[in-house]
Amino acid sequence: MNLVNYLRENKTQHLEDAVRFTAEGREDDATLSKIRANVFDIFMQTGDKTDKVFWHLQTKWKEAKKLAKAHGDDTAVTIEQIKLDVLAEIETRVRRHG
């Protein structure tokens, strides 16, 4: 599977999960799935799959997480960590398969 298909399929799956979770009354899980889908979407929109993009997004989200921690915002800390985790998943995929 090429990278674009991988990104698109994962985004779609997370959005479908969000719909299902909402229907089941699992709003927190739905929100987390939407966040995951958004990371795939952000990465697809960059058009650039270089180390520079990974570094930029990681730096941005690590800083946001650090600020959230400093302000005691556990929700924002969780959101930023999810974004970092999904980005690491994408980075692993890119490094393995290009």
C-alpha positions in Angstrom: 0.0 0.0 0.0 1.4 3.4 -0.9 1.8 6.2 1.6 -1.2 8.3 0.3 -3.5 5.3 0.5 -2.2 4.4 4.0 -2.8 8.0 5.2 -6.3 8.2 3.6 -7.4 4.8 4.9 -6.3 5.5 8.4 -8.0 8.9 8.4 -11.2 7.3 7.1 -11.0 4.5 9.7 -10.6 6.9 12.6 -13.5 9.0 11.3 -15.7 5.9 11.0 -14.7 4.9 14.5 -15.7 8.4 15.8 -19.1 8.0 14.2 -19.5 4.6 15.8 -18.3 5.8 19.2 -20.7 8.8 19.1 -23.6 6.4 18.3 -22.6 4.3 21.3 -22.5 7.4 23.5 -18.7 7.2 23.9 -18.0 10.9 23.3 -14.5 10.8 24.7 -13.5 8.0 22.4 -15.1 9.8 19.5 -13.1 12.9 20.2 -9.8 10.9 20.4 -10.6 9.2 17.1 -11.2 12.6 15.5 -7.9 13.9 16.8 -6.1 10.8 15.3 -7.9 11.4 12.0 -6.8 15.0 12.0 -3.2 14.1 12.3 -3.4 11.9 9.3 -5.1 14.8 7.5 -2.5 17.3 8.5 0.2 15.1 7.3 -1.5 14.5 4.0 -1.9 18.2 3.5 1.8 19.0 4.0 2.7 17.4 0.7 6.2 17.0 2.1 7.3 13.8 3.8 10.8 14.8 4.8 12.5 14.8 8.2 11.9 18.5 8.3 8.1 18.0 8.4 8.4 15.4 11.2 10.7 17.6 13.2 8.5 20.7 12.8 5.3 18.9 13.9 7.0 17.1 16.7 8.6 20.3 18.0 5.3 22.1 17.8 3.3 19.4 19.5 6.0 18.8 22.2 6.0 22.5 23.0 2.2 22.5 23.2 2.3 19.5 25.5 4.9 21.2 27.7 2.8 24.3 28.0 -0.3 22.3 28.8 1.6 20.5 31.6 2.8 23.8 33.0 -0.8 25.0 33.2 -2.2 21.8 34.6 -4.3 21.1 31.5 -4.5 17.3 31.5 -6.9 17.2 28.6 -4.5 19.2 26.4 -1.6 17.1 27.5 -3.5 14.0 26.4 -4.4 15.5 23.1 -0.8 16.5 22.3 0.5 13.1 23.3 -2.0 11.4 21.0 -0.9 13.7 18.1 2.8 12.8 18.9 1.9 9.1 19.0 0.1 9.1 15.7 2.9 11.1 14.1 5.4 8.5 15.3 3.3 5.8 13.7 3.3 7.7 10.4 7.0 8.3 10.7 7.7 4.6 11.2 5.5 3.8 8.2 7.3 6.3 6.0 10.8 5.1 7.0 9.8 1.4 6.4 7.9 1.9 3.1 8.7 5.3 1.8 
